[in-house]
Structures are given as C-alpha cells and as structure tokens.
C-alpha cells in the first residue's frame, strides 16, 4: 500500500466532508486493503489503481474512473457505481452484492465477481459495455437484478422475467402500457394463456393444462335433466386428473414440445443457485463441534480432579485431549465476513484451531495434577501419599514445606534441591534417597532411616532429632559430619570427646572385678 497516496486520499475525503468540492486524482495508486467504507469517491480518478482487498462497502463511486483498476477480492457491497467506468477492471472474487451499477461501463469478465446478488443493472449499462444476450443472461443467473428491460428484445425480456431478474414492483411500474393484443403477444406463456380465448388457450397450453381445461369444459357443460345426478349422490372431483395430465405431458415434453414456464425458469437460471461465499460449515455444525470440545475438556478435568493418583496414561490423555478440546472450542467464535468467502473463512477457522491447540499443548494442562497430588498428601493413606510425593518430585515439584510425611516409604526417591522446612519426617524411610542441597530447617528427622542417603550440601544438622536418625557407612552426611554407632554426629563435635564417650559407655562399672 502506498502510504503517501493514502494520506492524500484521506485529506481529500476530509475536505469533502467539510463541504469543499475537492477533486481526487490518484491514477495508478496502490490502495490495496484500504478501509474506505461509505467514502465519498464520486468522480474520483482511480484509473489503473490497485484496490485488491479494499473495503468499499457503501462507498459513493458514482461517475468514478476505475478503468484498468485491480479490484480483486474487493468488498463493494452496496456501493454506488452509477455511470462509473469499470472497463478493463479486474473483478475476480469482488463482492458486488446490492451494488448500483446502472449506466456503468462494465468489463466483459464482469460475471467473474464473487457475488452479484441484488446488484442493479439497466439496459444503458449493458449497451455501454457492449454486452450481448449471452452476457446479460449470465449476469441474471449470477443474481443481478434488471430494473428496466423495456428496451430489450422480447425473447430476452421473457428469459429475464423467467429467471426472476426483474423485481415484481419494478416490472409493474416500469413496463409501458400496451394494447391488449400487443400485451398478449409480449407476455410470457402463462399470462398469454390466461388472457387468450378458450380455443387459443387450449392450443397453446401445455398438456397438463389442456387436460385440466378439457376436464373443466366437460364439467361445465350441463348434462340433460334426465342424466343429472342428485346433489346428495354427487362426489367431489377426483384429484388424479392433474396427475394424469402431468404423466401424459412428460413424453411430449421429451419429444421437444414447449416446457412450462417453471421448467424454463430453472433452465435459464442454471438450476437452484447456492449463495456465493456461503460458509462450507453450517453454523449449527460449528456449535456442535464447540460443544464437543467443551465437553471433552470438562471430562478430562473431572477425571484428573477425582483420581487421587492420576496414572501416566490419564496425564497423557489430558495433555493431548485438552489441546484437541481447545481447538474444537474455537469453532464457537464467529468470524467477521465468513459469509463472503467460504474457502477463506474455513481456512481461517482451521488456522485459529491449530493455534489454540499448539498453545494449550505447550502449556501442558496435565501439570494441574499437582493440585490433586498435594490434596492426596493430606487425605490419602500411607501408600498413596508415598506415591504422590514421588510423582510430585518427578514432575519437578520441590516444595514439601509444612507437610506430614512421617512414616512414609521414600526409599531411593529423587528429592534433591527440595525444601523440607517444618516438615515432619519422623520414622520416614529415606534409605538410598537423593537429598542433595535440600533444606531441612526446623524439620523433624527423629528415627528417620537415612542409610545410604545422600545429604551433601544440606542443612540437615539443623533439623530436630538429627542425632536420633539412623545412618551407615554409605550415608553421605553434610559438611564434615560422620556416622558413629549408626547415628549421625555433628561436625563441630570433637572426635576425641566422641571416642572418650564411646569408651566410657562401654567400660565396666567402677569396682567391678
């Protein structure tokens, strides 16, 4: 996008809003993806300009020069393009629904626009553009509406009327009055049949109507008085006569006879039309997918919350399933402009769903099992609590402060760099456990089994009941501590005093022989 051209354009639009008649001369400007909704661009010179993807909804482009301009995927819904010059313009995928194109000069490839539903075209626009009957019928089949078709040849008028390309009110108000005979000749078959005499109506009517008329004439002709049926014995007319008429007319239509107006209307319009840009996924389907994603998230959250010790399989399912649920949940979000381009809206939805799934998978909601495991530490039995501590440590959880872990089997557990402040570990089995650089300030290690445990870099000497814990030669004690007589000794206790105390404890009482 050319920023300088955009500033010039906005300055001119501001002057026009102030009441000045400022000319807009921006031939060849790059205004791709510009937001110009309801802008006053009347008489602007935008010849050869690049307006791909521009938002021109409701803009006033009356008499503007857009010859050789690129309007690919531009949004011109409801725009006023009367007497505008669009010759040579590229309109691939452009949205021209409800646009006013009366008197405009249109390119030959005008029918390649993304949406023409409700666009208003008149004979003067077709004449300026050099459209033949085939191009006019293509516009009608694409959804364009013709306000005045009096100057068109009679067969083309009939085809446009059959294709519903002429609004009923416009057709009544703008069709010039003609004598009854001329109106009868120019009217479609169905109206001609209604206005024609009975004999001509019988000859020109399709087979089914001929049968109905014949049946009506037989019913209307009164039988003699002697053959009349009493009123009480009369039966209502049978409903199978129209069906017989239709059945008889089918082979005659196959033989090449004139088809009824309803059949001819479907042939001209190309069959039932699907609205251009209709979303490929119905809104109800999108909401069902979103509900399925929400239900999946709720089920996984409930399963993790209610299981005291979530197994590894459940955690993996919660990790992957939550990503899938988040992706499906994005289908509840409405997309702006989804009705204009089905392929683009579906692609945007898939990109949004993939982004949500990647984000949730990276956050790993299975880590929320930490709350469930911490709750198990306060309410479960000894085996469940021991398993909960191991799972918490394995998932990277290192804070066990203030918990009651007394009597738990934590042998060979990897609990390095953990915090056990104010934790009760009395009687806990910590044999062979990795406890390096952990904190034991104010913890209770009375009768704890520390045989083979690694306590290097810890402050275990500050724990309550440190001297009453059990150790052996394989125990790695903090600092210069040593294991004497199966009990840890503090590092600041002299070894001589310890030896003397041990000899004194093992000596015989005084006076013994």
C-alpha positions, -999 to 999 in steps of 0.1 A, spaced: 0 0 0 12 35 -9 11 54 24 16 88 6 -14 81 -17 -35 70 12 -27 102 31 -36 123 1 -69 104 -3 -78 109 34 -70 146 31 -93 149 1 -121 130 18 -118 153 49 -121 183 26 -152 169 10 -168 163 44 -161 199 51 -182 209 21 -154 215 -4 -155 201 -39 -121 186 -38 -110 165 -69 -95 131 -63 -67 124 -88 -49 91 -79 -44 72 -111 -23 41 -106 -22 45 -68 -16 14 -46 -45 14 -22 -47 -24 -16 -66 -34 16 -76 2 23 -106 7 46 -129 32 27 -163 22 39 -190 48 29 -163 71 15 -173 99 -9 -153 90 -40 -177 104 -65 -160 113 -98 -126 101 -85 -99 93 -110 -86 58 -99 -78 45 -133 -53 17 -131 -53 19 -93 -46 -12 -72 -76 -18 -49 -72 -55 -42 -90 -65 -9 -101 -29 -3 -132 -23 19 -155 -1 -1 -188 -11 14 -215 16 8 -189 39 -9 -201 65 -34 -182 58 -66 -207 75 -90 -190 86 -122 -156 74 -109 -129 63 -133 -119 27 -125 -108 16 -159 -80 -10 -158 -82 -9 -120 -75 -41 -100 -104 -48 -76 -96 -85 -69 -114 -96 -37 -125 -60 -30 -157 -55 -10 -181 -33 -29 -213 -44 -12 -240 -17 -15 -216 7 -33 -230 34 -57 -213 28 -91 -237 46 -113 -221 58 -146 -187 46 -133 -161 34 -158 -150 -2 -150 -138 -11 -185 -108 -34 -183 -111 -37 -145 -102 -70 -128 -131 -81 -106 -121 -116 -97 -138 -125 -63 -151 -90 -58 -182 -86 -37 -208 -65 -56 -240 -76 -38 -267 -49 -38 -243 -25 -57 -259 1 -80 -244 -4 -115 -270 15 -136 -253 33 -165 -219 19 -156 -194 7 -182 -186 -29 -172 -158 -53 -183 -166 -84 -203 -154 -106 -174 -179 -89 -150 -196 -122 -142 -163 -134 -125 -171 -113 -95 -175 -132 -62 -211 -120 -56 -237 -102 -77 -268 -110 -57 -291 -79 -58 -267 -58 -80 -288 -34 -100 -281 -33 -138 -300 -15 -165 -300 -16 -204 -279 15 -206 -251 -2 -187 -253 -33 -209 -253 -10 -240 -222 9 -228 -205 -23 -220 -213 -40 -253 -230 -70 -237 -248 -95 -259 -278 -116 -248 -255 -144 -235 -236 -120 -212 -269 -104 -200 -283 -139 -191 -250 -147 -173 -255 -116 -152 -290 -126 -144 -280 -162 -135 -254 -147 -111 -280 -128 -92 -280 -94 -108 -313 -75 -109 -325 -55 -140 -347 -25 -132 -359 -17 -167 -360 -42 -195 -384 -25 -219 -357 -18 -245 -346 -55 -246 -359 -78 -273 -390 -98 -264 -373 -132 -260 -347 -117 -237 -373 -100 -217 -392 -133 -213 -359 -150 -203 -351 -123 -177 -386 -124 -163 -384 -162 -161 -351 -160 -143 -366 -137 -116 -341 -110 -127 -368 -83 -127 -383 -72 -94 -421 -75 -95 -427 -39 -84 -402 -26 -109 -417 -47 -137 -452 -34 -130 -441 3 -126 -417 5 -155 -433 -17 -182 -450 7 -207 -487 2 -212 -496 -16 -245 -528 -26 -261 -543 -58 -252 -533 -75 -284 -496 -63 -280 -496 -72 -243 -508 -106 -252 -480 -112 -277 -452 -99 -254 -464 -116 -223 -450 -149 -211 -468 -181 -219 -486 -183 -186 -501 -148 -189 -508 -153 -226 -528 -184 -218 -548 -165 -191 -556 -136 -215 -563 -157 -246 -597 -170 -257 -605 -206 -247 -597 -221 -281 -563 -204 -283 -556 -213 -247 -563 -249 -253 -539 -249 -283 -511 -231 -267 -513 -245 -232 -490 -274 -220 -505 -308 -220 -513 -307 -183 -533 -275 -187 -550 -289 -217 -562 -318 -198 -574 -296 -170 -592 -273 -194 -608 -302 -211 -619 -317 -179 -633 -283 -168 -652 -279 -201 -667 -313 -196 -677 -304 -160 -692 -271 -171 -713 -285 -199 -746 -293 -182 -760 -328 -189 -796 -333 -198 -821 -331 -170 -826 -369 -171 -789 -377 -167 -783 -353 -138 -771 -369 -106 -789 -358 -74 -769 -334 -52 -767 -359 -23 -751 -386 -46 -725 -363 -62 -689 -370 -53 -661 -344 -53 -639 -342 -84 -610 -366 -84 -575 -354 -76 -559 -378 -100 -567 -358 -132 -539 -333 -128 -515 -362 -121 -527 -379 -153 -521 -346 -172 -486 -344 -159 -479 -380 -167 -492 -376 -203 -472 -344 -208 -439 -359 -198 -433 -379 -230 -445 -350 -251 -420 -326 -235 -393 -352 -241 -403 -351 -278 -394 -314 -279 -426 -295 -272 -426 -263 -252 -419 -267 -215 -439 -249 -188 -426 -216 -175 -414 -231 -142 -392 -256 -161 -378 -229 -184 -370 -206 -155 -349 -233 -139 -331 -239 -172 -322 -202 -176 -311 -197 -141 -289 -228 -141 -308 -247 -115 -310 -238 -78 -283 -214 -70 -261 -216 -39 -254 -183 -24 -219 -171 -33 -195 -173 -5 -218 -194 17 -199 -210 46 -189 -246 39 -197 -255 76 -232 -247 88 -233 -226 120 -251 -254 138 -223 -278 129 -197 -254 142 -216 -250 175 -218 -288 179 -181 -291 174 -175 -264 200 -198 -282 225 -179 -314 219 -146 -296 226 -160 -281 258 -174 -315 270 -140 -331 263 -123 -305 285 -148 -310 313 -145 -348 312 -106 -347 314 -106 -321 341 -131 -341 362 -111 -373 357 -78 -357 369 -95 -340 398 -113 -371 411 -84 -395 408 -62 -395 439 -31 -408 420 -36 -399 383 -19 -426 362 5 -418 335 -19 -427 308 -45 -403 321 -20 -375 322 -10 -382 286 -47 -382 276 -52 -349 295 -22 -334 277 -33 -343 242 -71 -342 248 -70 -307 262 -53 -294 230 -80 -311 209 -108 -297 231 -93 -261 228 -91 -265 190 -128 -275 188 -139 -248 212 -126 -221 187 -155 -230 163 -179 -212 187 -162 -179 178 -179 -160 149 -156 -149 121 -161 -115 105 -170 -117 68 -175 -155 69 -204 -153 46 -184 -136 18 -157 -163 10 -163 -198 21 -129 -212 14 -112 -183 32 -134 -185 63 -128 -222 66 -91 -217 63 -92 -190 90 -110 -213 113 -85 -241 108 -56 -218 114 -72 -205 146 -79 -240 158 -43 -251 151 -30 -220 170 -52 -228 201 -42 -265 201 -5 -256 199 -8 -230 227 -26 -254 250 -3 -283 242 27 -262 251 12 -251 284 6 -288 293 -26 -287 314 -17 -322 328 5 -302 352 -26 -293 371 -24 -328 386 0 -312 411 -31 -299 430 -47 -333 431 -15 -349 444 -10 -323 471 -46 -330 482 -37 -367 483 -8 -359 506 -33 -346 532 -60 -372 528 -47 -404 514 -33 -435 531 5 -441 535 10 -459 502 -9 -432 482 9 -404 500 43 -420 492 34 -424 455 21 -388 455 55 -375 468 74 -395 441 51 -382 413 54 -347 425 92 -349 426 93 -365 392 72 -336 377 96 -311 391 78 -302 423 103 -293 450 84 -277 478 72 -300 507 72 -274 534 49 -280 564 37 -314 553 33 -345 574 55 -372 557 62 -392 588 64 -429 584 63 -428 545 84 -451 524 105 -427 503 135 -450 497 156 -443 466 134 -412 458 150 -384 439 143 -354 462 174 -333 455 172 -295 460 138 -298 478 125 -277 507 115 -296 538 111 -267 562 88 -275 591 82 -309 575 75 -340 597 98 -368 585 98 -388 618 102 -425 611 103 -419 573 123 -444 552 148 -422 532 173 -450 526 191 -445 494 173 -413 486 189 -384 468 186 -354 491 215 -332 479 213 -295 486 179 -298 503 167 -276 532 157 -292 565 154 -262 587 130 -269 616 122 -303 601 117 -334 623 140 -363 614 135 -383 646 141 -421 639 143 -414 601 161 -440 581 190 -423 563 210 -454 555 227 -449 521 211 -415 516 230 -386 500 227 -355 522 257 -335 508 251 -297 508 221 -299 531 215 -282 565 202 -315 580 222 -308 612 197 -281 620 167 -305 619 151 -317 651 160 -353 661 191 -353 638 211 -373 663 183 -399 666 182 -407 628 197 -439 615 227 -439 592 255 -462 580 289 -460 563 272 -454 529 254 -423 541 267 -391 527 264 -366 556 266 -328 552 299 -310 558 324 -330 579 297 -350 598 303 -386 605 281 -416 613 291 -430 647 274 -461 661 247 -459 635 239 -423 644 249 -390 626 273 -369 647 275 -331 643 306 -318 625 316 -294 654 318 -323 680 354 -332 687 363 -367 677 384 -372 709 354 -365 731 333 -388 710 359 -416 714 361 -410 751 324 -410 754 322 -443 735 349 -459 757 332 -446 788 298 -460 777 315 -494 770 336 -495 802 327 -517 832 313 -500 863 337 -489 889 346 -516 915 338 -545 891 362 -574 891 
